[in-house]
Each structure stands twice: as structure tokens, then as C-alpha cells.
Amino acid sequence: MIFLLSNMEMLFFSMVAAVTIVGCLIGAVEPHLPAFITQSFRYGKHSLKDRRNHLVARLEVPKSSFRHFYVFALVWSTMALYLVLRTTVAGKPAPEALVTFLDFLCGMRRTEKSE
């Protein structure tokens, strides 16, 4: 049996594997890991205090700067709500660009569920 994964599934599985492996390494052998791995994984009050990597320190974003995340989530969620209401309530088809994007991310073997 051939098991095909879509691009989105591959991305999700690789991210889960990376976080799991790094988390297990930090739990088991943290003192022996390079500082950039530990500093990249820990954040906030659990961040690495003693041996810091200067490149990672320059790339870190302070917690006070996460406002952009909430603005992006608000815009993205509003757009998704509009598209769902447009398709379900108004009965209009989804935009072709959205269907193409979903085909790329999730594969072309997606099926519509009707209830």
C-alpha cells in the first residue's frame, strides 16, 4: 500500500518531529547541547540565562512585540469567516485562487463532506 502525504501533512509531521526530538534532547542532555539549540527552544522566564548565543539573541522577539500576531490573526480569521459565510449562506462558489491554494497545501484528493 502506498501512503501519500500532502505538502501540509509533510510540513506538520516534520515540525512535530523536530519539536519532539529537540524537546527530548533538552530533557535528556541539555548541559551538553550547544547554546543556540537550548536558547532557541526556551523562551520567557524559562529562557537560557548563562550561556547565550549572540545570533539567536538578535533573532529573538520580545513578548511585548507580539501585537502583530494578534492583528494578523484578526485579519485572517475575519477573511475566513467571510469566505465560509459567502459559500454556505450565499451559496457562491469558493474563489478559484483559494481552491488552487488548498489543492497545493492539502493535495487534490480532498473531498467535500455533505451532511
JOJOUR-V899801 format. One record per residue. D_CENTER is the distance of its C-alpha to the mean C-alpha in Angstrom with 2 decimals. Layout:
# JOJOUR-V899801
d_center=D_CENTER
d_center=D_CENTER
This chain:
# JOJOUR-V899801
d_center=29.45
d_center=26.80
d_center=23.22
d_center=21.08
d_center=17.31
d_center=15.55
d_center=13.16
d_center=10.23
d_center=11.68
d_center=12.21
d_center=8.73
d_center=7.71
d_center=11.03
d_center=10.92
d_center=7.96
d_center=9.91
d_center=13.04
d_center=12.34
d_center=11.59
d_center=14.54
d_center=16.82
d_center=16.38
d_center=16.80
d_center=19.88
d_center=21.24
d_center=21.04
d_center=22.71
d_center=25.37
d_center=26.29
d_center=24.76
d_center=28.04
d_center=28.20
d_center=24.75
d_center=24.49
d_center=23.71
d_center=20.71
d_center=18.79
d_center=19.81
d_center=19.31
d_center=15.73
d_center=14.91
d_center=17.11
d_center=16.89
d_center=19.35
d_center=22.48
d_center=21.43
d_center=20.98
d_center=23.26
d_center=26.54
d_center=29.08
d_center=27.95
d_center=25.42
d_center=24.20
d_center=25.05
d_center=22.41
d_center=19.53
d_center=21.47
d_center=21.57
d_center=17.80
d_center=17.07
d_center=16.60
d_center=18.92
d_center=17.92
d_center=20.35
d_center=18.35
d_center=15.36
d_center=17.32
d_center=15.57
d_center=12.31
d_center=14.64
d_center=16.49
d_center=13.58
d_center=12.60
d_center=16.35
d_center=16.90
d_center=14.09
d_center=15.30
d_center=18.87
d_center=18.51
d_center=17.07
d_center=19.96
d_center=22.40
d_center=21.51
d_center=21.76
d_center=25.05
d_center=26.35
d_center=25.90
d_center=27.10
d_center=29.70
d_center=31.03
d_center=30.76
d_center=29.61
d_center=27.56
d_center=23.96
d_center=23.91
d_center=24.19
d_center=21.42
d_center=18.96
d_center=20.45
d_center=20.21
d_center=16.52
d_center=15.94
d_center=18.38
d_center=16.52
d_center=13.08
d_center=14.65
d_center=18.04
d_center=21.42
d_center=22.41
d_center=20.84
d_center=23.58
d_center=24.40
d_center=25.15
d_center=28.30
d_center=29.62
